[in-house]
Amino acid sequence: MQRDYDLAVVEYTRALQEDPGDRDAQLALDRAKMRAAQAHYAEGRRLSRLSQWEAALAEYQIAHDLNPTVGDVARE
C-alpha cells in the first residue's frame, strides 16, 4: 500500500527466513520483487533520458537482479 517495494522485498525475505514454508509470504515476495523491478527499470529509463548513464545502469542492474526474466531490462 505504501509502494515501497524495496522495503517490502526486505520484509518478505525476512519473513521467509523465519518461516520458509509460508506460501503467502513467498507469493507476496514474488509480487514485491516484480513491482520493485518495474520501479527500478522506470527510474533507469528516466535517468537515461537525462544522460545520467552510470545511475541508469545501476537502476537497470537492480531491476535485473530483482527480476532477471524481464527482457526489456536486459536490452537496456
Secondary structure by P-SEA (a helix, b strand, c coil): cccaaaaaaaaaaaaaaaccccaaaaaaaaaaaaaaaaaaaaaaaaaaaacaaaaaaaaaaaaaaacccccccccc
